[in-house]
Amino acid sequence: GLAMQRVGLTSLAQMTNLLTKCVENDELFAQALISMSALPYSVSGDEQHGHTPQLFCELALTFMLEERVRLCRGDTITILKRVYDLMSIFSKLREDTELVKTIMQCRHIAASIRDG
């Protein structure tokens, strides 16, 4: 099921790497996270066993939970969809109870956002 590796696409590792470089700046991180969550991306075989998917999810979810930047509902949903997408590819993420709990909290935040 890893036929997703397509030439020219941003890899999950590159996306996660970019996010880790932006952690000092909330506004920049928000922009990077939103665009990275909307971009088509590729997953490589070695990411199946590494911590990259988990790191991406944790960075994204923690950022949403701490609400350091006000995200609109659409952006929140875009980010959550990317996290769900990763969970569907990497089964070990679904076994991470902390991660699953955090997702539930983020869904609660997303549902409470009133745009406008």
C-alpha positions in Angstrom: 0.0 0.0 0.0 2.9 2.4 -0.3 2.6 3.2 -3.9 2.1 6.8 -2.8 5.8 7.7 -3.5 5.4 9.9 -6.5 8.2 12.1 -7.9 7.9 15.8 -7.3 5.6 15.5 -4.3 6.6 16.9 -1.0 7.5 14.0 1.3 6.1 13.6 4.7 9.6 13.9 6.1 10.1 17.2 4.3 6.8 18.5 5.7 7.6 17.5 9.2 11.1 18.9 8.9 9.6 22.3 7.8 7.2 22.3 10.8 10.0 21.6 13.3 11.9 24.6 11.8 8.9 26.9 12.4 8.1 26.0 16.0 9.6 29.2 17.3 7.2 31.4 15.4 3.5 30.7 15.9 2.2 32.6 12.9 4.8 31.0 10.6 4.0 27.6 12.0 0.3 28.1 11.4 0.9 29.0 7.8 3.2 26.1 7.2 0.9 23.6 8.9 -2.2 24.8 6.9 -0.3 24.6 3.6 1.4 21.3 4.4 -2.0 19.8 5.4 -3.5 20.8 2.1 -0.6 19.8 -0.2 -0.5 16.5 -1.9 2.3 14.5 -0.4 4.2 11.2 -0.6 5.2 8.6 2.0 8.3 6.6 1.7 8.8 3.0 2.9 11.2 4.0 5.7 8.6 6.3 7.2 6.5 3.2 7.9 8.8 2.4 10.8 10.2 5.8 11.8 8.6 8.5 14.1 7.9 11.0 11.3 4.2 10.4 11.0 3.8 10.6 14.8 5.9 13.7 15.0 3.8 15.4 12.3 0.5 14.5 14.1 1.8 15.6 17.5 3.1 18.9 16.2 -0.2 19.6 14.4 -2.5 18.5 17.2 -0.5 20.2 20.0 -0.6 23.4 18.0 -4.3 23.2 17.6 -4.9 22.4 21.3 -2.8 25.3 22.6 -4.7 27.7 20.3 -1.7 30.0 20.1 -3.0 31.2 16.7 -6.7 31.5 16.0 -7.4 29.1 13.2 -10.6 29.3 11.2 -12.8 26.2 11.1 -11.9 25.4 7.5 -8.2 25.3 8.4 -8.8 23.2 11.5 -10.7 20.7 9.4 -7.9 20.6 6.7 -5.3 19.8 9.4 -7.5 17.2 11.1 -8.1 15.5 7.7 -4.3 15.2 7.2 -4.0 13.7 10.6 -6.8 11.2 9.8 -5.1 10.5 6.5 -1.8 9.6 8.2 -3.6 7.5 10.7 -5.2 5.5 7.9 -1.8 4.8 6.4 0.2 4.2 9.6 -1.7 1.7 11.8 0.6 2.3 14.7 -0.8 5.8 15.1 -4.2 4.3 15.8 -2.7 2.3 18.7 -1.3 5.5 20.3 -3.9 6.2 22.9 -2.5 9.6 23.8 -2.6 10.7 20.2 -6.2 9.5 19.8 -7.2 11.4 23.0 -5.6 14.5 21.6 -7.5 14.1 18.4 -10.7 14.0 20.3 -9.8 17.2 22.1 -9.0 18.9 18.8 -12.2 17.8 17.3 -14.0 19.4 20.2 -12.1 22.7 19.5 -12.9 22.5 15.8 -16.5 22.0 16.5 -16.7 25.0 18.8 -15.1 27.4 16.3 -17.6 30.0 15.0 -16.3 31.5 11.8 -16.7 35.2 11.4 
